[in-house]
Amino acid sequence: QVQLVESGGGLVQAGGSLGLSCAVSGRTFSMLSMGWVRQAPGKEREFVAAIAKTGGHTLYADSVKGRFAISRDNAENTIYLRMNSLKPEDTAVYYCAADKRILATMPITAGMDYWGKGTLVTVSS
């Protein structure tokens, strides 16, 4: 069974930066497309970013494009999300997700194969 464990959440002021990590175990990491999805209080889950198995291609939600950067280290079985210029509306639980499909066919919200338990990011105004 694939396990995903997020870390790095916390409280940050608006305009600040924060980095999230997600460690993956239980399956060959390089065979998984990876992504970040967030859920704000009282709202549905929202796609944030995704990265292809080799790391060669990335996707971003318009709301984070230019501010967030997703990356992966296949040697360390870990993905990262660097978040800059944070806004109060970025406050959410951030979930790491993995999928066996290629990036082009991977569902980007609720349909991914594997999920972490999430890490809370709070951005104060």
Backbone bond lengths (Angstrom), bond angles and torsions (degrees), N, CA, C in turn:
res aa  C-N    CA-C-N  psi(-1)  N-CA   C-N-CA  omega(-1)  CA-C   N-CA-C  phi
1 Q - - - 1.445 - - 1.519 109.86 -
2 V 1.317 115.83 137.81 1.446 120.18 179.95 1.525 109.64 -79.47
3 Q 1.322 115.30 134.28 1.462 120.55 176.04 1.517 109.75 -119.11
4 L 1.319 115.61 135.98 1.459 121.94 179.14 1.524 107.70 -125.39
5 V 1.312 116.37 128.19 1.453 121.19 -178.76 1.520 109.62 -127.04
6 E 1.327 114.85 115.34 1.458 120.52 179.60 1.520 111.16 -87.09
7 S 1.307 115.33 154.24 1.463 121.28 174.21 1.522 108.92 -153.38
8 G 1.322 115.72 160.62 1.455 120.64 173.67 1.507 115.93 107.65
9 G 1.314 117.97 -3.80 1.448 119.03 178.88 1.523 111.71 -69.09
10 G 1.323 114.69 169.94 1.456 118.98 179.13 1.509 111.99 163.06
11 L 1.311 115.17 -164.38 1.461 122.87 -178.28 1.520 109.29 -104.52
12 V 1.324 115.49 132.19 1.464 120.68 -179.95 1.519 108.29 -143.89
13 Q 1.315 116.07 150.40 1.456 120.21 177.37 1.519 110.94 -79.66
14 A 1.311 115.46 152.93 1.459 120.63 176.54 1.525 109.83 -54.90
15 G 1.329 114.41 137.06 1.452 120.19 -176.52 1.505 114.15 91.67
16 G 1.311 116.33 -11.83 1.454 121.29 -179.16 1.512 112.95 -84.14
17 S 1.326 114.04 -175.12 1.465 121.17 -178.01 1.525 110.44 -128.20
18 L 1.310 114.35 156.38 1.458 121.18 178.98 1.518 108.01 -154.75
19 G 1.333 116.16 148.00 1.451 119.77 177.07 1.501 111.32 -121.98
20 L 1.307 116.13 135.68 1.466 122.55 176.65 1.519 109.34 -110.50
21 S 1.323 115.07 149.35 1.459 121.83 174.63 1.510 109.29 -128.10
22 C 1.328 115.11 155.02 1.462 120.83 176.04 1.519 107.67 -141.17
23 A 1.321 115.62 114.29 1.458 121.39 178.33 1.516 109.76 -93.47
24 V 1.316 116.69 133.95 1.458 122.93 -174.03 1.524 110.36 -117.74
25 S 1.318 116.44 137.02 1.457 121.09 176.38 1.518 109.61 -141.87
26 G 1.328 116.26 161.68 1.448 120.94 174.03 1.511 115.91 98.99
27 R 1.292 118.50 -7.41 1.461 122.24 178.72 1.524 107.57 -157.73
28 T 1.324 114.81 154.40 1.460 118.49 177.89 1.520 109.32 -59.00
29 F 1.314 115.11 113.95 1.462 120.84 -171.98 1.519 111.95 -60.56
30 S 1.320 116.19 -37.56 1.468 119.51 -176.05 1.525 112.68 -69.36
31 M 1.331 117.45 -7.87 1.462 121.12 177.65 1.520 112.53 -94.71
32 L 1.314 116.27 5.49 1.456 121.57 -176.85 1.518 112.54 -115.11
33 S 1.321 116.43 129.45 1.459 120.49 164.41 1.530 106.43 -76.82
34 M 1.312 116.31 145.69 1.462 119.55 -173.65 1.519 111.14 -128.13
35 G 1.319 115.60 154.33 1.441 118.63 -179.89 1.517 112.89 -155.72
36 W 1.323 113.85 168.23 1.460 122.23 173.00 1.522 108.30 -121.50
37 V 1.322 114.67 134.11 1.460 122.49 178.24 1.522 106.49 -130.84
38 R 1.313 117.67 143.18 1.463 119.49 -179.47 1.524 110.80 -126.05
39 Q 1.321 113.92 157.43 1.457 120.01 177.89 1.519 108.65 -137.94
40 A 1.307 115.33 114.23 1.458 121.36 177.03 1.533 109.05 -83.56
41 P 1.313 117.31 157.70 1.463 120.64 -179.94 1.529 111.39 -55.87
42 G 1.320 115.41 127.40 1.454 120.70 177.13 1.516 114.94 76.25
43 K 1.325 117.72 6.92 1.463 120.78 -179.05 1.528 110.82 -122.03
44 E 1.324 114.89 165.34 1.452 120.58 177.67 1.538 110.14 -78.38
45 R 1.305 114.64 162.87 1.459 119.47 176.52 1.515 110.22 -63.02
46 E 1.326 115.08 143.18 1.452 121.94 -174.20 1.524 109.42 -130.79
47 F 1.306 116.10 130.36 1.461 120.79 176.49 1.527 110.04 -62.70
48 V 1.336 115.71 138.98 1.457 120.99 178.08 1.529 110.38 -113.63
49 A 1.321 116.18 -58.71 1.463 120.10 -175.99 1.527 109.25 -160.22
50 A 1.326 115.53 157.50 1.459 120.86 176.92 1.516 109.47 -147.54
51 I 1.326 114.37 157.65 1.462 119.54 -177.81 1.522 109.19 -141.11
52 A 1.315 115.56 141.24 1.452 121.60 -177.87 1.535 111.45 -69.94
53 K 1.333 115.25 166.79 1.454 120.81 -175.79 1.525 112.34 -57.31
54 T 1.311 116.47 -38.46 1.458 120.01 -178.92 1.521 112.51 -89.76
55 G 1.323 116.45 -8.43 1.456 120.61 -177.04 1.511 113.61 84.94
56 G 1.328 117.22 2.52 1.452 120.57 -174.93 1.517 114.60 -77.44
57 H 1.313 117.14 -18.98 1.462 119.87 -179.42 1.518 109.45 -133.97
58 T 1.339 115.01 144.90 1.450 121.24 178.82 1.526 110.31 -134.10
59 L 1.317 115.19 156.71 1.460 122.44 175.26 1.520 108.13 -131.01
60 Y 1.333 115.38 146.13 1.456 119.86 178.49 1.520 110.36 -136.71
61 A 1.312 115.81 146.12 1.457 120.41 168.58 1.528 108.17 -68.08
62 D 1.315 115.57 147.63 1.461 119.42 179.95 1.522 111.56 -58.57
63 S 1.326 116.35 -31.67 1.461 120.62 -175.79 1.527 112.75 -68.85
64 V 1.329 117.89 -18.58 1.468 119.93 -178.19 1.517 112.82 -119.12
65 K 1.311 117.42 -5.38 1.463 121.36 -177.21 1.526 109.93 -58.57
66 G 1.318 115.45 131.82 1.459 120.57 -178.60 1.504 114.37 88.31
67 R 1.327 117.44 -14.35 1.472 121.43 179.70 1.527 112.35 -112.62
68 F 1.323 116.53 -34.19 1.462 121.85 -177.56 1.519 109.80 -108.49
69 A 1.325 115.93 151.37 1.456 121.56 176.87 1.517 109.86 -138.48
70 I 1.326 115.48 125.11 1.454 120.98 177.20 1.525 108.78 -100.35
71 S 1.314 115.98 143.10 1.453 120.63 178.19 1.523 108.69 -150.16
72 R 1.321 115.86 167.93 1.455 119.67 178.82 1.515 109.59 -144.97
73 D 1.319 114.15 152.11 1.452 121.92 175.89 1.522 106.38 -124.31
74 N 1.327 116.21 101.80 1.464 119.36 -175.63 1.539 112.43 -70.48
75 A 1.299 117.31 -17.90 1.463 120.41 175.93 1.527 111.30 -77.21
76 E 1.330 115.55 -27.68 1.462 120.89 -178.40 1.523 113.11 -103.57
77 N 1.357 116.61 0.31 1.474 121.07 -179.06 1.533 111.27 53.78
78 T 1.308 115.33 44.68 1.460 119.82 -174.73 1.527 110.71 -139.40
79 I 1.310 115.33 143.19 1.466 119.86 168.69 1.520 109.06 -115.74
80 Y 1.307 114.30 160.58 1.450 121.17 -176.43 1.522 110.24 -133.19
81 L 1.310 114.48 155.33 1.453 120.77 171.75 1.523 106.88 -135.53
82 R 1.316 115.59 111.62 1.442 120.91 176.35 1.517 107.81 -94.21
83 M 1.329 116.05 123.41 1.456 121.40 -176.10 1.526 109.56 -116.82
84 N 1.309 116.33 117.54 1.451 122.27 178.75 1.526 110.45 -115.45
85 S 1.317 115.95 164.15 1.476 121.92 177.99 1.523 110.82 48.61
86 L 1.300 116.28 48.50 1.458 120.93 -175.59 1.518 111.85 -65.56
87 K 1.334 113.73 146.06 1.454 122.03 -178.81 1.523 109.02 -120.79
88 P 1.325 117.89 156.22 1.471 119.04 177.18 1.533 112.42 -55.24
89 E 1.320 117.48 -32.71 1.465 119.81 179.74 1.523 113.46 -71.68
90 D 1.329 117.31 -5.77 1.457 120.63 173.22 1.531 111.83 -83.18
91 T 1.318 116.83 -6.44 1.457 120.90 178.51 1.523 110.02 -60.72
92 A 1.325 116.27 125.06 1.457 121.47 -176.79 1.519 109.50 -177.97
93 V 1.310 114.81 168.06 1.459 120.23 165.00 1.529 106.78 -85.64
94 Y 1.299 116.06 127.34 1.463 121.93 -178.48 1.516 108.94 -102.61
95 Y 1.329 114.81 124.71 1.456 121.46 -179.15 1.522 110.49 -109.42
96 C 1.305 115.23 137.34 1.451 121.91 170.35 1.524 107.87 -89.80
97 A 1.310 116.55 138.72 1.461 120.52 -179.09 1.522 110.04 -137.83
98 A 1.329 114.77 152.01 1.459 121.05 -179.60 1.520 109.89 -134.05
99 D 1.322 114.53 151.74 1.467 118.60 -178.82 1.515 109.64 -147.42
100 K 1.330 115.75 145.29 1.457 120.49 -178.96 1.527 112.35 -77.11
101 R 1.322 117.33 -18.66 1.460 120.51 -178.32 1.526 111.73 -77.15
102 I 1.307 114.36 162.97 1.463 118.21 176.05 1.522 109.16 -72.33
103 L 1.311 116.43 160.61 1.450 121.34 -174.73 1.527 112.45 -54.60
104 A 1.309 116.99 -38.97 1.467 120.30 -175.12 1.521 112.98 -65.54
105 T 1.338 117.39 -25.19 1.460 120.28 -177.28 1.526 112.49 -113.90
106 M 1.300 117.48 2.89 1.459 121.16 -178.10 1.520 110.58 -75.52
107 P 1.338 117.88 129.85 1.465 119.06 173.78 1.515 109.16 -65.92
108 I 1.290 118.46 143.18 1.457 119.43 -169.68 1.527 113.60 -107.86
109 T 1.302 117.16 10.38 1.460 117.71 173.29 1.518 109.86 -135.88
110 A 1.307 117.96 -102.10 1.452 119.29 -168.75 1.518 114.46 -78.30
111 G 1.323 118.89 -14.50 1.455 119.85 -170.27 1.510 116.83 -91.90
112 M 1.337 118.55 4.89 1.458 119.82 -178.28 1.522 110.62 -67.87
113 D 1.342 115.88 156.35 1.460 121.19 -171.91 1.532 113.22 -71.26
114 Y 1.314 117.54 -41.98 1.465 121.22 -171.95 1.529 110.41 -132.17
115 W 1.336 114.24 147.05 1.469 119.46 -175.86 1.525 110.81 -137.17
116 G 1.326 114.79 147.13 1.452 120.17 168.07 1.518 109.74 -86.58
117 K 1.323 115.71 179.83 1.460 120.53 -178.10 1.519 112.64 -87.77
118 G 1.311 117.12 -12.46 1.449 120.88 175.31 1.510 113.74 97.75
119 T 1.332 114.41 156.02 1.460 121.55 175.80 1.527 107.45 -138.10
120 L 1.320 116.19 137.11 1.456 121.56 -173.47 1.523 110.97 -85.85
121 V 1.324 114.22 130.62 1.467 121.53 172.92 1.518 107.18 -117.17
122 T 1.320 116.03 124.40 1.454 121.41 179.21 1.520 108.74 -120.88
123 V 1.325 115.47 123.59 1.461 120.56 179.71 1.518 107.94 -111.91
124 S 1.310 116.12 117.69 1.464 120.53 -178.41 1.523 110.07 -91.72
125 S 1.323 114.84 147.89 1.472 119.94 -178.31 1.513 111.06 -88.33
